[in-house]
Amino acid sequence: MSLKEANSLVRQDKLLEAKKIYNKIYKSSSPTIREQIEFNLKLINKKLLNNGNHKSFSVHLSFEEPTFVGIASIPSREYALLETVKSLVKQVDKIGIFLDGYSEIPDFLKDNKKILIKRSQDFDRKVGDAGKFFWVDEHKGFYFTCDDDLIYPNDYVARIKQKIISKREPVVVGWHGSLILCPFKNYYNKNSRRVFTFGSARPEDTPVHILGTGCVGFHTSSFNVNFCDFPTPNMADVYFAKLGQEQKVPFIVIKHEKEEIQEVPDTREVSIYQHSHSNKDTEHNTKTTQNEVVSSIDWNVNYLKNSLDILIVGRFLINEKGGIFKSSRLLVEGLTQLGHRVSTCCLSQIDEFDFSSKKFDFSIIYAPDPERPDFSNCIDKVQLMIRLGVVCAVNFSFNLNENRTRWIERKLTELNSPFSYPRCFFASFSNSTSALFSEDISSMIVPFPKTISLNLKGKERLRYSEREGIFLGDLAKLLDEKLTHGNLLPWIEELSKRLPHVNLYAIKHYHTDLDYPKNIKVIPYTKNIENVLGNYRLCINLTPGATFEMVPLEALLSGTPVLHRRMPQSLSEYLSPVSIEINSPKELGEVCQRIYENENIWNRLSKAGSGSYEFFRIENITAALDLSIRKCLNRSGN
């Protein structure tokens, strides 16, 4: 392996292979060659990050993976190093100790198969505290860096590893860290940096800019660190933080109690902090260079994405015409865009699905109406999941029917009664829904936004004069008295009375053999409903007993003004204030005539409705969807 070979690989865009060779030859290269290697490695890291190809991170890290700790030590702390090693040796697989300036190897480090030694005499340059990273290039697994004057608790390594594993995304975890304050002037001034020390209690996990490398752990698959990333001695914390900023990996000071890590007495005098803070004229004082490096960085706090393993149960293989089919797919699309790991289960295969095959954090069960045949044993599967520890949100098809309301209350009570906190929630479509239930049930109701996707961008909307007629929705639903809450005829007659010259339209989405008013013109089903809705002057929804009606929302976004009956479970809140709610046939006739015949009013309503397009887009509504999931998890005690 040679520099020439590595450079050739870079030209071929074989960056990972080139990086491996650069790291291999770096230690044995001359200072001039090292400068070239360092420059090339920075370019490679930048390109890999831009391509999204830096070390792949697995969300399935194992607690048993190789665990290594690197320590750099100075002779004046030999007695403290003994205590440090004692506290760590049983917690890790290997300990690498860089002896900086030791004339000989201490006896307690000899004849221990777990301990590897590297001495400063082996280098032609000053290494300093960067020596703790000497072994990181070759190690695969968990890598810790510790200080030679600290005594670590017996579960220190286990807690750091568990925290890394639990986050299931790239993260660097520590016990001591700081935030750079603006304006920054001096690394060792409290007005320029807020420090969270290892000796003080930290009540919650805290994101920081910089972690003290005396108590840090990470997994090598999640963070690119090489020994050559530390060009100046005794500045490991700053250079390590610089890597974090470049790679946009979160740095977290984890929750801990006061003085869990103990400092060996009488070791502070010879420390980088003390010498730099006091501005002593020694090699441990790197204050000036640290300030230069820190000032050159545009500091950002990198936050955890807190991605979840989510299961969507819905229609994926059946009933392609229905709203559940479309919404189920949009849920997968939107949650995946936010970085969640999404799995799916079609309702038609719910009995064959192995719910224990994966540890899910959350499940959305987009069930059909309980009276539908494919509702099957959804509730049994929900019960199974919550017993497995999965928090669930279920679409219970709330429709204002008193029997349905009481049924939902019973099911929520039955499912949650074995637990201290609820694990099953009713995914409603409005905040108002909870007011329609008993008080002890309201905390189990969380509104979830309706997912919608329309191909309207760039399409020119028809003007008032170019439109005609009133669209009433699906014919089968209009003839279902459970949905219309009684006879539809008075509503249709009022429309015909007020606007006798206007055509009324309904779409034949679902089959029906029932007779319908002869003045309703029936149009065939189309998948691209948005191409149809923009032709009408008005859209009216007359089915208050439906859980949610997508057509009025799609019409609204097409620039078609919408009128609907009172639907507190969905449209009354979801479309307000850009829609018009009507409460009687007479009121419908009055309002409908006013809008239909007044171009000025129509234009304003049309503009308001179509202007809400950005809010309802799946790419944007998923933010509210994510927060609804977080609310459920919070209420469940997670």
C-alpha positions as CSV (number, residue, x, y, z in Angstrom):
1,M,0.0,0.0,0.0
2,S,1.3,3.4,-0.9
3,L,0.4,7.1,-1.2
4,K,0.4,6.8,-5.0
5,E,-2.1,3.9,-4.8
6,A,-4.4,5.8,-2.5
7,N,-4.3,8.9,-4.7
8,S,-5.2,6.8,-7.7
9,L,-8.2,5.4,-5.9
10,V,-9.4,8.9,-5.1
11,R,-9.3,9.8,-8.8
12,Q,-11.4,6.7,-9.4
13,D,-13.9,7.9,-6.8
14,K,-13.2,4.8,-4.7
15,L,-13.1,6.9,-1.6
16,L,-13.6,4.4,1.2
17,E,-10.8,2.2,-0.2
18,A,-8.5,5.3,-0.5
19,K,-9.3,6.4,3.1
20,K,-8.4,3.0,4.4
21,I,-4.9,3.1,2.8
22,Y,-4.4,6.7,4.0
23,N,-5.1,5.7,7.5
24,K,-2.8,2.7,7.3
25,I,0.2,4.7,6.0
26,Y,-0.3,7.8,8.0
27,K,1.6,6.7,11.2
28,S,4.7,5.7,9.3
29,S,4.8,8.7,7.0
30,S,7.0,11.8,7.1
31,P,5.5,15.1,8.4
32,T,5.2,16.5,4.8
33,I,3.4,13.4,3.6
34,R,1.1,13.5,6.7
35,E,0.0,17.0,5.8
36,Q,-1.0,15.8,2.3
37,I,-2.8,12.8,3.8
38,E,-4.7,15.0,6.3
39,F,-5.8,17.3,3.5
40,N,-6.9,14.4,1.3
41,L,-8.8,12.8,4.2
42,K,-10.7,16.0,4.9
43,L,-11.8,16.2,1.2
44,I,-12.8,12.5,1.3
45,N,-14.9,13.0,4.5
46,K,-16.6,16.0,3.1
47,K,-17.5,14.2,-0.2
48,L,-18.7,11.1,1.6
49,L,-20.9,13.2,3.9
50,N,-22.3,15.1,0.9
51,N,-23.1,11.8,-0.8
52,G,-24.6,10.4,2.4
53,N,-22.1,7.5,2.3
54,H,-20.1,7.9,5.5
55,K,-20.0,4.8,7.6
56,S,-23.3,3.0,7.5
57,F,-25.1,2.9,10.8
58,S,-27.1,0.0,11.9
59,V,-30.1,0.5,14.2
60,H,-29.6,-3.1,15.4
61,L,-26.4,-2.6,17.5
62,S,-25.5,-5.4,19.8
63,F,-24.6,-4.8,23.4
64,E,-22.0,-7.6,23.0
65,E,-20.0,-5.9,20.2
66,P,-16.3,-5.3,20.9
67,T,-15.7,-2.5,23.4
68,F,-12.5,-0.6,23.6
69,V,-11.3,2.3,25.8
70,G,-8.5,4.6,24.9
71,I,-6.6,6.6,27.6
72,A,-3.7,9.1,27.3
73,S,-1.6,9.4,30.5
74,I,1.2,11.6,31.8
75,P,3.8,10.4,34.4
76,S,2.6,12.7,37.2
77,R,-0.7,10.8,37.2
78,E,0.7,7.2,37.3
79,Y,-0.9,6.6,40.7
80,A,-4.3,8.0,39.4
81,L,-4.1,5.9,36.3
82,L,-4.0,2.7,38.4
83,E,-7.4,3.7,39.9
84,T,-8.8,4.6,36.5
85,V,-7.8,1.2,35.0
86,K,-9.2,-0.7,38.0
87,S,-12.5,1.0,37.5
88,L,-12.7,0.2,33.8
89,V,-10.8,-3.1,33.2
90,K,-13.8,-5.4,33.9
91,Q,-16.2,-3.3,31.9
92,V,-14.4,-3.5,28.5
93,D,-12.7,-6.0,26.2
94,K,-9.5,-4.0,25.7
95,I,-7.8,-0.9,27.1
96,G,-5.3,1.0,25.0
97,I,-3.1,3.3,27.1
98,F,-0.9,5.9,25.5
99,L,2.0,6.7,27.8
100,D,3.0,10.3,27.2
101,G,6.5,11.0,28.5
102,Y,6.8,7.8,30.7
103,S,10.4,6.6,31.0
104,E,9.1,3.1,31.5
105,I,5.9,1.1,31.6
106,P,4.3,0.9,35.1
107,D,4.2,-2.6,36.5
108,F,0.5,-2.7,36.9
109,L,0.1,-2.4,33.2
110,K,2.3,-5.4,32.4
111,D,1.1,-9.0,31.9
112,N,-2.5,-8.0,31.3
113,K,-3.9,-9.4,28.0
114,K,-6.6,-6.7,28.0
115,I,-4.1,-3.8,28.0
116,L,-2.3,-2.5,25.0
117,I,0.5,0.1,25.3
118,K,1.7,2.8,23.0
119,R,4.5,5.2,24.0
120,S,5.2,8.8,23.0
121,Q,8.7,7.8,22.2
122,D,7.4,5.9,19.2
123,F,6.4,9.2,17.5
124,D,8.5,12.0,15.9
125,R,5.8,14.5,16.9
126,K,4.0,15.6,20.0
127,V,0.7,13.6,20.4
128,G,-0.6,14.6,23.8
129,D,-4.2,13.8,24.7
130,A,-4.9,12.7,21.1
131,G,-3.1,9.4,22.0
132,K,-6.4,8.1,23.4
133,F,-7.5,7.9,19.8
134,F,-4.5,5.9,18.5
135,W,-6.4,2.6,18.2
136,V,-9.7,4.0,16.8
137,D,-8.7,3.4,13.1
138,E,-8.6,-0.3,13.5
139,H,-11.4,-0.9,16.0
140,K,-14.9,-1.8,15.0
141,G,-17.5,-1.6,17.7
142,F,-17.9,0.7,20.8
143,Y,-15.0,3.0,21.4
144,F,-14.6,4.9,24.6
145,T,-12.1,7.6,25.6
146,C,-11.3,8.2,29.2
147,D,-9.0,10.3,31.3
148,D,-6.2,9.1,33.6
149,D,-7.4,11.0,36.7
150,L,-11.0,9.7,36.9
151,I,-12.7,6.8,38.6
152,Y,-15.7,5.5,36.7
153,P,-18.8,3.8,38.2
154,N,-19.1,0.1,37.7
155,D,-22.0,0.5,35.2
156,Y,-20.4,3.4,33.3
157,V,-19.7,1.6,30.1
158,A,-23.0,-0.3,30.2
159,R,-25.0,2.9,30.6
160,I,-23.2,4.6,27.7
161,K,-23.6,1.6,25.4
162,Q,-27.3,1.3,26.3
163,K,-27.9,4.9,25.6
164,I,-26.2,4.6,22.2
165,I,-28.2,1.5,21.3
166,S,-31.5,3.0,22.5
167,K,-31.2,6.0,20.2
168,R,-31.1,3.8,17.1
169,E,-29.3,6.5,15.1
170,P,-25.8,8.0,15.0
171,V,-25.0,9.7,18.3
172,V,-22.0,10.4,20.5
173,V,-22.6,10.2,24.2
174,G,-20.7,11.6,27.1
175,W,-20.8,12.7,30.8
176,H,-19.3,16.2,30.4
177,G,-19.9,18.8,27.7
178,S,-20.4,22.4,26.8
179,L,-22.3,24.8,24.6
180,I,-20.5,27.6,22.7
181,L,-22.1,31.0,23.4
182,C,-22.3,34.0,21.2
183,P,-20.4,36.2,20.9
184,F,-17.5,33.7,21.4
185,K,-14.2,35.2,22.6
186,N,-12.4,32.9,25.0
187,Y,-12.9,29.1,25.4
188,Y,-12.1,29.4,29.1
189,N,-14.5,32.2,29.8
190,K,-17.9,31.5,31.2
191,N,-19.4,34.2,28.9
192,S,-18.2,32.2,25.9
193,R,-19.0,28.7,26.9
194,R,-21.6,27.0,29.2
195,V,-20.2,23.9,30.7
196,F,-22.1,20.8,32.1
197,T,-19.5,19.1,34.2
198,F,-19.2,15.4,34.9
199,G,-19.2,16.1,38.6
200,S,-22.6,17.9,38.6
201,A,-25.9,16.2,38.3
202,R,-27.6,16.3,34.8
203,P,-31.3,15.8,35.3
204,E,-32.0,15.1,31.6
205,D,-30.1,14.2,28.4
206,T,-28.7,17.4,27.1
207,P,-27.6,18.2,23.5
208,V,-24.2,20.0,23.4
209,H,-21.6,21.3,20.9
210,I,-18.6,19.8,22.6
211,L,-18.1,16.7,24.7
212,G,-15.2,16.2,27.0
213,T,-13.2,13.3,25.7
214,G,-12.4,12.1,29.2
215,C,-15.8,10.5,29.3
216,V,-17.1,9.8,25.8
217,G,-18.4,6.8,24.0
218,F,-19.6,6.1,20.4
219,H,-20.0,3.3,17.9
220,T,-17.5,3.3,15.1
221,S,-20.3,2.7,12.5
222,S,-21.9,6.0,13.4
223,F,-18.9,8.4,13.6
224,N,-15.9,8.8,11.4
225,V,-12.9,9.3,13.6
226,N,-9.2,8.8,12.7
227,F,-6.1,9.3,14.7
228,C,-4.9,11.8,12.1
229,D,-7.9,14.0,12.8
230,F,-6.0,15.5,15.8
231,P,-3.1,17.5,14.3
232,T,-2.3,19.5,17.4
233,P,-1.6,17.9,20.8
234,N,-3.7,18.6,23.9
235,M,-6.8,19.8,21.9
236,A,-8.7,16.5,21.6
237,D,-12.0,17.9,22.8
238,V,-12.1,20.7,20.2
239,Y,-11.0,18.6,17.3
240,F,-13.4,15.8,18.3
241,A,-16.3,18.4,18.4
242,K,-15.2,19.7,15.0
243,L,-15.8,16.3,13.6
244,G,-19.2,16.2,15.1
245,Q,-20.1,19.5,13.5
246,E,-18.8,18.4,10.1
247,Q,-20.7,15.1,10.2
248,K,-23.8,16.6,11.9
249,V,-23.8,13.8,14.5
250,P,-25.6,14.7,17.8
251,F,-23.5,15.0,20.9
252,I,-25.4,14.3,24.1
253,V,-24.5,14.7,27.8
254,I,-26.6,12.0,29.3
255,K,-28.6,12.1,32.5
256,H,-26.5,11.3,35.6
257,E,-26.3,12.0,39.3
258,K,-23.8,14.2,41.1
259,E,-20.2,12.8,41.5
260,E,-20.9,9.4,40.0
261,I,-17.6,9.8,38.3
262,Q,-14.9,10.6,40.9
263,E,-11.9,12.7,40.3
264,V,-8.7,11.3,41.9
265,P,-7.4,13.8,44.5
266,D,-4.5,16.1,43.7
267,T,-4.5,15.6,39.9
268,R,-5.9,19.0,38.7
269,E,-2.6,20.9,38.9
270,V,-1.2,19.3,35.7
271,S,-4.2,19.4,33.3
272,I,-4.9,21.0,30.0
273,Y,-7.8,22.9,31.6
274,Q,-5.8,24.4,34.4
275,H,-2.8,25.4,32.3
276,S,-4.9,26.9,29.5
277,H,-7.3,28.6,31.9
278,S,-4.4,30.1,33.9
279,N,-2.5,30.8,30.6
280,K,0.6,29.0,31.9
281,D,3.7,28.8,29.6
282,T,3.6,25.0,29.2
283,E,2.8,22.5,26.5
284,H,-0.5,21.8,28.2
285,N,-1.7,25.4,27.5
286,T,-3.3,25.3,24.1
287,K,-5.7,28.2,24.7
288,T,-4.7,30.3,21.7
289,T,-5.1,27.5,19.2
290,Q,-8.3,26.3,20.8
291,N,-9.8,29.8,20.5
292,E,-8.7,30.0,16.8
293,V,-10.3,26.6,15.9
294,V,-13.5,27.3,17.9
295,S,-13.9,30.7,16.3
296,S,-13.5,29.2,12.8
297,I,-16.6,26.9,13.3
298,D,-20.2,27.9,12.7
299,W,-21.6,26.0,15.7
300,N,-24.9,24.2,15.5
301,V,-26.6,21.9,18.0
302,N,-27.2,18.6,16.2
303,Y,-30.4,17.1,17.6
304,L,-31.5,13.5,17.6
305,K,-34.2,12.7,15.0
306,N,-35.7,10.2,17.5
307,S,-36.9,8.0,14.6
308,L,-39.4,5.3,15.5
309,D,-40.2,1.8,14.3
310,I,-43.8,2.2,13.2
311,L,-46.3,-0.3,11.9
312,I,-49.2,0.8,9.7
313,V,-52.1,-1.6,9.5
314,G,-54.5,-0.6,6.7
315,R,-55.5,-1.5,3.2
316,F,-52.5,-2.0,0.9
317,L,-53.6,-4.8,-1.3
318,I,-57.4,-4.5,-1.4
319,N,-60.2,-1.9,-2.0
320,E,-58.0,0.4,-4.2
321,K,-61.0,2.7,-4.8
322,G,-61.4,3.5,-1.1
323,G,-60.0,6.3,1.0
324,I,-58.3,3.9,3.5
325,F,-56.2,2.5,0.7
326,K,-55.0,5.9,-0.4
327,S,-54.5,7.2,3.2
328,S,-52.6,4.1,4.3
329,R,-50.1,4.6,1.5
330,L,-49.8,8.3,2.3
331,L,-49.1,7.5,5.9
332,V,-46.2,5.3,4.9
333,E,-44.9,7.9,2.5
334,G,-45.1,10.8,5.0
335,L,-43.6,9.0,8.0
336,T,-40.8,7.6,5.9
337,Q,-40.0,11.1,4.7
338,L,-39.6,12.1,8.4
339,G,-37.0,9.4,8.9
340,H,-39.2,6.8,10.7
341,R,-38.7,3.1,9.9
342,V,-42.2,2.1,8.6
343,S,-43.6,-1.5,8.1
344,T,-47.0,-2.3,6.7
345,C,-49.7,-5.0,7.3
346,C,-52.7,-5.2,5.0
347,L,-56.0,-5.8,6.7
348,S,-56.5,-8.8,4.4
349,Q,-53.4,-10.5,5.8
350,I,-53.8,-9.4,9.5
351,D,-54.2,-13.0,10.7
352,E,-51.0,-14.2,9.0
353,F,-48.9,-11.2,10.2
354,D,-46.3,-11.9,12.9
355,F,-46.7,-8.9,15.2
356,S,-43.8,-10.2,17.4
357,S,-41.3,-10.3,14.5
358,K,-40.1,-6.8,15.3
359,K,-40.1,-4.5,18.2
360,F,-42.4,-1.7,17.1
361,D,-42.6,1.6,19.0
362,F,-45.9,2.6,17.6
363,S,-48.7,1.4,15.4
364,I,-51.5,3.2,13.5
365,I,-54.4,0.9,12.8
366,Y,-56.4,2.4,9.9
367,A,-59.3,0.1,10.4
368,P,-62.5,0.3,8.3
369,D,-65.9,0.8,9.8
370,P,-66.6,-1.9,12.5
371,E,-69.5,-3.0,10.4
372,R,-67.3,-3.8,7.4
373,P,-66.2,-7.4,6.9
374,D,-62.5,-6.7,6.9
375,F,-62.7,-5.1,10.3
376,S,-62.4,-8.8,11.3
377,N,-60.4,-9.2,14.5
378,C,-58.6,-5.8,14.5
379,I,-59.3,-5.3,18.2
380,D,-57.8,-8.6,19.1
381,K,-54.6,-7.7,17.2
382,V,-54.5,-4.3,18.9
383,Q,-54.8,-6.1,22.3
384,L,-51.9,-8.3,21.3
385,M,-49.7,-5.4,20.3
386,I,-50.3,-3.4,23.4
387,R,-49.4,-6.5,25.5
388,L,-46.1,-6.6,23.5
389,G,-45.5,-3.0,24.6
390,V,-46.6,-1.3,21.3
391,V,-48.5,2.0,21.7
392,C,-51.4,2.0,19.3
393,A,-53.7,4.6,17.7
394,V,-56.9,3.2,16.1
395,N,-59.3,4.8,13.7
396,F,-62.5,3.8,15.4
397,S,-64.8,5.3,12.7
398,F,-66.5,7.8,15.0
399,N,-69.7,9.0,13.3
400,L,-71.7,10.8,16.0
401,N,-73.9,7.7,16.4
402,E,-74.6,7.3,20.1
403,N,-74.2,3.5,20.0
404,R,-70.8,3.9,18.2
405,T,-69.7,6.5,20.8
406,R,-70.5,4.1,23.7
407,W,-68.8,1.2,21.9
408,I,-65.6,3.2,21.4
409,E,-65.6,4.2,25.1
410,R,-66.0,0.5,26.1
411,K,-63.2,-0.6,23.9
412,L,-60.8,2.0,25.0
413,T,-61.6,1.2,28.7
414,E,-61.2,-2.6,28.1
415,L,-57.9,-2.2,26.2
416,N,-56.3,0.2,28.7
417,S,-57.6,-1.1,32.0
418,P,-54.7,-3.5,32.7
419,F,-52.1,-0.6,32.5
420,S,-51.2,2.4,34.6
421,Y,-51.1,4.6,31.5
422,P,-53.2,4.2,28.3
423,R,-51.5,2.3,25.5
424,C,-54.4,2.4,23.0
425,F,-55.6,5.7,21.7
426,F,-58.5,6.8,19.5
427,A,-57.1,8.5,16.5
428,S,-59.7,11.2,15.8
429,F,-59.8,13.8,13.1
430,S,-60.6,16.8,15.3
431,N,-59.8,18.3,18.7
432,S,-63.5,18.7,19.2
433,T,-64.1,15.0,19.3
434,S,-62.9,14.6,22.9
435,A,-65.6,16.9,24.1
436,L,-68.2,14.4,22.9
437,F,-66.9,11.7,25.2
438,S,-66.9,11.2,28.9
439,E,-64.1,13.0,30.8
440,D,-62.1,9.9,31.7
441,I,-62.0,8.9,28.0
442,S,-60.8,12.2,26.7
443,S,-57.2,11.7,27.5
444,M,-57.3,8.5,25.3
445,I,-58.3,10.6,22.2
446,V,-55.6,12.2,20.1
447,P,-56.4,14.0,16.9
448,F,-54.4,12.8,13.8
449,P,-54.4,14.9,10.6
450,K,-56.0,13.4,7.5
451,T,-53.5,12.6,4.8
452,I,-54.2,13.8,1.3
453,S,-52.3,14.1,-2.0
454,L,-53.5,16.0,-5.0
455,N,-51.7,16.6,-8.2
456,L,-52.8,20.3,-8.5
457,K,-49.4,22.1,-8.8
458,G,-49.2,24.0,-12.0
459,K,-52.8,23.5,-13.0
460,E,-54.8,26.5,-13.9
461,R,-58.1,26.6,-12.0
462,L,-61.3,27.4,-13.9
463,R,-62.9,30.8,-13.2
464,Y,-66.4,31.4,-11.9
465,S,-67.9,31.8,-15.4
466,E,-66.3,28.6,-16.6
467,R,-67.9,26.4,-14.0
468,E,-71.4,25.1,-13.5
469,G,-73.4,22.8,-11.3
470,I,-73.2,21.5,-7.7
471,F,-71.3,18.3,-6.7
472,L,-72.9,16.3,-3.9
473,G,-70.4,13.4,-3.5
474,D,-70.9,9.7,-3.6
475,L,-74.4,8.5,-4.6
476,A,-74.4,5.4,-2.4
477,K,-73.6,7.5,0.7
478,L,-76.3,10.0,-0.1
479,L,-78.9,7.2,-0.1
480,D,-77.7,5.8,3.3
481,E,-79.9,7.3,6.0
482,K,-77.4,6.3,8.6
483,L,-75.0,8.7,7.0
484,T,-77.4,11.5,6.1
485,H,-79.2,11.3,9.5
486,G,-82.6,10.9,7.9
487,N,-84.2,11.5,4.6
488,L,-82.1,13.3,2.0
489,L,-85.0,14.6,0.0
490,P,-85.8,17.8,1.9
491,W,-82.2,19.0,1.3
492,I,-82.3,18.2,-2.4
493,E,-85.8,19.8,-2.8
494,E,-84.6,23.0,-1.2
495,L,-81.7,23.2,-3.7
496,S,-84.0,22.6,-6.6
497,K,-86.4,25.3,-5.3
498,R,-83.7,27.9,-4.9
499,L,-81.6,27.0,-8.0
500,P,-84.0,25.2,-10.4
501,H,-81.7,25.9,-13.4
502,V,-78.6,24.3,-11.7
503,N,-77.5,20.7,-12.3
504,L,-76.8,18.5,-9.3
505,Y,-74.1,15.8,-9.7
506,A,-73.1,12.7,-7.8
507,I,-70.4,10.1,-8.5
508,K,-71.1,6.4,-8.5
509,H,-68.2,5.3,-6.4
510,Y,-69.8,2.5,-4.4
511,H,-72.6,0.3,-5.8
512,T,-76.2,0.9,-4.9
513,D,-79.6,-0.4,-6.2
514,L,-81.6,2.2,-4.3
515,D,-83.7,4.8,-6.2
516,Y,-82.4,8.3,-6.2
517,P,-83.9,11.8,-7.0
518,K,-84.2,12.1,-10.7
519,N,-82.7,15.6,-10.8
520,I,-79.3,14.2,-9.7
521,K,-77.0,13.5,-12.7
522,V,-74.8,10.5,-12.0
523,I,-71.2,10.5,-13.3
524,P,-68.8,7.5,-13.4
525,Y,-66.1,6.8,-10.9
526,T,-62.6,8.2,-11.6
527,K,-59.4,7.8,-9.8
528,N,-58.3,11.3,-10.5
529,I,-61.2,13.0,-8.7
530,E,-59.3,16.3,-8.5
531,N,-59.7,16.6,-12.3
532,V,-63.5,16.5,-11.9
533,L,-64.1,18.6,-8.8
534,G,-62.5,21.7,-10.4
535,N,-65.3,21.8,-13.0
536,Y,-68.1,22.6,-10.5
537,R,-69.1,25.8,-8.9
538,L,-70.0,24.4,-5.5
539,C,-69.5,21.2,-3.5
540,I,-72.0,20.2,-0.8
541,N,-71.5,17.4,1.8
542,L,-74.8,16.1,3.2
543,T,-73.5,13.1,5.1
544,P,-72.8,14.2,8.7
545,G,-72.8,10.5,9.8
546,A,-69.6,9.8,7.9
547,T,-66.3,9.6,9.8
548,F,-64.5,11.9,7.4
549,E,-65.3,12.9,3.8
550,M,-62.3,13.4,1.6
551,V,-64.3,14.8,-1.4
552,P,-65.1,18.2,0.2
553,L,-61.4,18.6,1.1
554,E,-60.3,17.8,-2.4
555,A,-62.9,20.1,-3.8
556,L,-61.8,22.9,-1.5
557,L,-58.2,22.6,-2.7
558,S,-59.5,22.6,-6.3
559,G,-60.9,26.1,-5.7
560,T,-64.5,24.8,-5.4
561,P,-66.3,26.4,-2.4
562,V,-67.6,23.8,0.1
563,L,-70.7,23.7,2.2
564,H,-71.3,20.9,4.7
565,R,-73.6,19.9,7.5
566,R,-72.4,19.9,11.1
567,M,-69.5,17.4,11.5
568,P,-67.6,18.1,14.8
569,Q,-65.8,14.8,14.3
570,S,-64.0,16.1,11.2
571,L,-65.1,18.7,8.7
572,S,-66.5,21.3,11.0
573,E,-63.1,21.8,12.5
574,Y,-60.9,20.5,9.7
575,L,-62.2,22.9,7.0
576,S,-63.1,25.9,9.2
577,P,-62.9,28.8,8.4
578,V,-62.6,28.2,4.7
579,S,-65.8,26.2,4.4
580,I,-69.4,27.0,5.2
581,E,-71.4,25.0,7.7
582,I,-75.2,24.7,7.3
583,N,-77.7,23.3,9.8
584,S,-81.0,23.0,7.9
585,P,-82.4,22.6,4.4
586,K,-83.6,26.2,4.5
587,E,-80.2,27.5,5.5
588,L,-78.6,25.4,2.8
589,G,-80.8,26.9,0.1
590,E,-80.2,30.5,1.3
591,V,-76.4,30.2,1.6
592,C,-76.0,28.1,-1.5
593,Q,-78.0,30.5,-3.7
594,R,-76.0,33.5,-2.3
595,I,-72.6,31.9,-3.2
596,Y,-73.7,30.4,-6.5
597,E,-75.1,33.6,-7.9
598,N,-72.6,36.1,-6.5
599,E,-69.3,36.0,-8.3
600,N,-67.6,38.4,-5.8
601,I,-68.4,36.1,-2.8
602,W,-67.6,33.0,-4.8
603,N,-64.2,34.3,-5.8
604,R,-63.2,35.1,-2.2
605,L,-64.3,31.6,-1.0
606,S,-62.5,29.9,-3.9
607,K,-59.3,31.7,-3.3
608,A,-59.4,31.0,0.4
609,G,-60.0,27.3,-0.2
610,S,-57.3,26.8,-2.8
611,G,-54.9,28.9,-0.8
612,S,-54.9,26.3,1.9
613,Y,-53.2,23.8,-0.4
614,E,-49.8,24.0,1.2
615,F,-51.2,23.3,4.7
616,F,-52.9,20.1,3.6
617,R,-50.1,18.7,1.4
618,I,-48.8,15.4,2.7
619,E,-45.2,16.8,2.7
620,N,-46.3,19.3,5.3
621,I,-49.1,17.7,7.2
622,T,-46.7,14.9,8.3
623,A,-45.2,17.3,10.8
624,A,-48.6,17.4,12.7
625,L,-48.8,13.6,12.2
626,D,-45.4,13.1,13.9
627,L,-46.5,15.3,16.8
628,S,-49.7,13.3,17.3
629,I,-47.6,10.2,17.6
630,R,-45.4,11.9,20.2
631,K,-48.5,12.9,22.2
632,C,-49.6,9.3,22.3
633,L,-46.2,8.1,23.4
634,N,-46.1,10.9,26.1
635,R,-49.5,10.0,27.5
636,S,-48.5,6.3,27.5
637,G,-45.7,7.1,30.0
638,N,-42.9,6.6,27.5
